[in-house]
Each structure stands twice: as structure tokens, then as C-alpha cells.
Amino acid sequence: MSIDDTINRALVLHQSSALDATEQNYCAIFKTNPYQSQARHLVGVLVHQRGETVKGAALIKSASVLAPE
């Protein structure tokens, strides 16, 4: 499965509030490419939703550094 396919699957899970399964998909992406900016941004959103606002913001900021546009 490609990274794009995994991101799409994670987005569907995220939208259905299956946060644990969503996180597992993002972690699978990071094993392949730890610098994947879209997944890093989205896991930052997930972490924020779980109440870890500072950690979530740091992940989102690091994603913007990896892919500024």
C-alpha cells in the first residue's frame, strides 16, 4: 500500500473518530518516511484532539517546516 493510500485510509478513520486506528496508520507511514509532512501535520491534529495541545502544535509546526507550501 502506498503512503497516499495509507493517508487516505487514516483520514477516513480520523473523520469517524477512530483515533487509535488513525494513529496506527500514521505510525506506519513514519516507519517508511519519518519526514512525511502531511502525516506529521495530521498526527499533530490528532494529538491536539487528545488534549496534548503543545505537542500537537509542535508536530504541526514541524510539518510546515518540512513542506512550507
C-alpha positions in Angstrom: 0.0 0.0 0.0 1.3 3.4 -0.9 1.8 6.3 1.5 -1.1 8.2 -0.2 -3.3 5.2 0.3 -2.4 4.9 3.9 -3.0 8.7 4.4 -6.4 8.4 2.8 -7.3 5.4 5.0 -6.2 7.3 8.0 -8.3 10.3 7.1 -11.4 8.2 6.8 -10.6 6.7 10.2 -9.9 10.1 11.7 -13.2 11.5 10.4 -15.0 8.7 12.1 -13.2 9.4 15.3 -11.3 6.1 15.4 -8.2 7.9 16.8 -6.3 4.8 17.8 -6.6 3.2 14.4 -5.8 6.5 12.8 -2.6 6.9 14.9 -1.5 3.3 13.9 -1.8 4.3 10.2 0.3 7.5 10.7 2.9 5.5 12.6 3.1 3.0 9.7 3.9 6.0 7.4 6.6 7.3 9.8 8.3 3.9 9.7 8.6 4.3 5.9 9.2 8.0 5.8 9.6 9.8 9.2 9.6 13.2 7.3 6.3 12.8 5.6 4.8 16.3 6.2 1.2 15.6 5.6 1.1 12.7 8.0 3.1 14.7 10.5 0.6 17.6 10.3 -2.4 15.2 10.6 -1.0 13.4 13.6 -0.4 16.8 15.2 -4.1 17.5 14.8 -4.9 14.1 16.3 -2.6 14.7 19.3 -4.2 18.1 19.8 -7.7 16.4 19.7 -6.5 14.2 22.5 -5.7 17.2 24.7 -1.9 17.4 24.1 -2.1 20.9 22.6 1.6 21.8 22.9 2.8 18.5 21.4 0.2 18.8 18.6 1.3 22.3 17.8 4.9 21.3 17.7 4.1 18.5 15.2 2.1 20.8 13.0 4.9 23.4 13.1 7.5 20.8 12.2 5.3 19.7 9.3 5.2 23.2 8.0 9.0 23.4 8.1 9.2 20.1 6.1 6.8 21.4 3.5 6.4 25.1 3.8 3.8 25.4 0.9 
